[in-house]
Amino acid sequence: MYHSLMVLIPDYNLTVTLFNAGPEVSGGLLQTLFSEIAKELLPAIEEAGKDEAAKIYGGTYTDAKTNSTLTLSVDDEPGFHITNWTVRGVDIAGTYLSIGLPPTFPTPPGQVRFRLYPTGLQSDTESSWRMMFTAGSEEDIEEANALLAWPDGNCNTWASLDRIVYQLLSHDHFVFTESGEGSDRTVEKLELVGYRVELQKDD
């Protein structure tokens, strides 16, 4: 007798195939084996992916001409954490809620946090990313998320993609211009589409 198990994990571009054979075998054994493999393999892949992403995309981006800057860093959460975000001299975290409904100005310190996620849309030289934001204290957000079954269910951006726009260009749309292949890939510039600024990565 023999059994086989093939597992596809699209988030990591990974395929795992297991076979077993013998006089007395069961498919349940493969399920158990894969579970043990996944417990060890997926965290390692996640960590390696973060290290590679931090090398390629992480860092501070600036444009002295428009007095614009932002910093991308990895942490324990998915995607990149956006900090020190200023466009044309304006602190985005301190003013972002003023363009929402209802508008809040000034935004209380520490009440808005931003993250950046890849969309999977890319060409040989460009990749499209989306910014997500949460509003409220960390305690309030944790309390609201605890009521929902899915992760980050309280994220404000789930219902507002492309809703905050300027001249039909979304404020949450970011585009990296890149060159190279694999781990040797480098970023040449970061375009904040809705803000109409292009930032260069600091060395």
C-alpha positions in Angstrom: 0.0 0.0 0.0 1.0 3.6 -0.5 -0.3 7.1 0.2 0.7 10.5 -1.1 0.1 14.1 0.1 0.8 17.2 -1.9 0.4 20.6 -0.1 0.4 24.0 -1.9 1.2 27.1 0.1 0.8 30.0 -2.3 1.8 32.7 0.2 5.3 31.3 0.3 5.4 30.0 -3.3 6.0 26.5 -1.8 5.0 23.0 -2.6 5.5 20.0 -0.3 5.1 16.4 -1.4 5.1 13.4 0.9 5.0 9.7 0.1 4.8 6.6 2.3 4.6 2.9 1.4 4.6 -0.4 3.2 2.5 -3.4 4.2 0.6 -1.3 6.8 0.4 2.5 6.1 -2.2 5.2 6.4 -2.9 8.6 5.1 -3.2 9.9 8.6 0.6 9.4 9.1 1.3 11.8 6.3 -1.0 14.4 7.9 1.0 14.1 11.1 4.3 14.2 9.4 3.4 17.3 7.4 2.1 19.1 10.5 5.5 18.5 12.2 7.3 19.7 9.1 5.2 22.8 8.8 5.8 23.7 12.4 9.5 23.9 11.8 9.6 25.0 8.1 7.1 27.8 7.9 8.5 30.0 10.7 12.0 29.6 9.2 10.7 30.6 5.7 8.8 33.6 7.2 11.9 34.8 9.0 14.1 34.3 5.9 11.5 36.2 3.8 11.5 39.1 6.3 15.3 39.3 6.2 15.3 39.4 2.4 12.5 42.0 2.3 14.2 44.2 4.9 17.4 44.1 2.8 15.6 45.0 -0.4 12.8 47.4 0.7 13.6 48.3 4.3 15.2 51.7 5.2 14.5 55.4 4.9 13.3 57.0 1.7 13.6 60.8 1.1 13.1 63.6 -1.4 14.8 66.8 -0.3 13.2 68.8 -3.1 9.7 68.2 -1.6 10.8 67.8 2.0 9.3 64.2 2.0 10.5 61.1 3.9 9.3 57.8 5.3 10.9 54.8 6.9 10.0 51.1 6.3 11.0 48.5 8.9 10.0 44.9 9.7 8.7 43.7 13.0 6.6 40.8 14.3 3.6 41.7 12.2 3.1 41.1 8.4 4.3 43.6 5.9 6.3 46.8 6.7 5.8 49.2 9.5 5.7 52.8 8.2 7.2 55.5 10.5 8.6 59.1 10.2 6.2 59.7 7.3 6.3 63.3 6.0 5.1 64.6 2.7 5.8 68.2 1.6 6.7 69.0 5.2 3.4 67.7 6.6 3.4 64.9 9.2 1.0 62.3 7.7 0.3 60.4 11.0 -0.7 63.7 12.7 -3.0 64.8 9.9 -4.3 61.6 8.2 -7.7 61.5 10.0 -8.4 65.0 8.9 -9.3 63.7 5.4 -11.5 60.9 6.7 -15.2 60.8 7.5 -15.8 62.3 10.0 -12.6 64.4 9.9 -10.5 64.6 13.0 -8.0 67.4 13.4 -5.5 67.4 14.9 -5.1 63.6 15.2 -4.2 62.6 18.8 -0.5 61.5 19.0 0.0 57.7 18.6 -3.6 57.2 17.3 -2.8 56.3 13.7 -0.4 53.5 12.6 0.5 52.6 9.0 1.6 49.3 7.4 2.6 48.5 3.8 1.8 45.2 2.0 2.6 43.9 -1.4 -0.4 43.3 -3.7 1.3 40.7 -5.9 1.0 43.0 -9.0 4.4 43.4 -10.5 6.4 43.6 -13.7 10.1 43.2 -14.3 10.8 46.7 -13.0 7.9 47.7 -10.8 5.8 46.3 -7.9 2.5 47.7 -6.5 2.0 47.9 -2.8 -0.9 49.1 -0.6 -0.8 51.1 2.6 -3.1 50.1 5.5 -3.9 52.1 8.5 -5.4 51.6 11.9 -6.8 54.3 14.2 -7.2 54.3 17.9 -5.0 53.3 20.9 -3.4 49.9 20.8 -5.6 48.8 23.7 -8.8 49.9 21.8 -7.7 48.1 18.7 -6.9 44.9 20.6 -10.3 45.0 22.3 -12.1 45.5 19.0 -10.1 42.7 17.2 -10.9 40.3 20.1 -14.6 40.4 19.1 -13.8 39.2 15.5 -12.8 35.8 14.2 -10.3 37.0 11.5 -7.0 38.7 12.1 -6.9 42.5 12.0 -10.7 42.6 11.5 -10.8 46.1 12.9 -8.4 47.5 10.3 -9.9 50.7 9.0 -8.6 50.2 5.5 -10.7 47.1 4.6 -13.6 49.3 3.7 -11.7 52.3 2.3 -9.3 51.1 -0.4 -9.1 53.8 -3.1 -11.7 56.0 -1.2 -9.2 58.6 -0.2 -8.0 60.0 -3.5 -6.5 63.2 -5.0 -7.3 63.8 -8.7 -8.4 60.1 -8.9 -5.1 58.9 -7.5 -5.3 56.8 -4.3 -3.4 57.9 -1.2 -2.8 54.2 -0.2 -1.1 53.2 -3.5 2.7 52.9 -3.4 4.9 51.7 -6.3 8.5 50.6 -6.1 10.8 50.8 -9.1 13.3 48.0 -8.9 16.2 46.3 -10.7 18.1 43.0 -10.4 17.0 39.5 -9.6 16.1 37.5 -6.5 18.0 38.5 -3.4 20.2 40.9 -5.5 17.1 43.0 -6.3 17.4 46.6 -5.3 15.0 49.5 -5.1 15.7 52.6 -7.2 12.8 54.7 -6.1 9.4 54.7 -4.2 6.5 56.5 -5.7 3.7 57.7 -3.4 1.1 57.8 -6.2 -1.6 59.8 -4.5 0.9 62.3 -3.1 2.7 62.7 -6.4 6.1 62.4 -4.9 9.0 60.1 -5.7 11.5 59.1 -2.9 15.0 57.8 -3.2 16.3 55.1 -0.8 19.1 56.4 1.4 22.3 54.5 1.3 
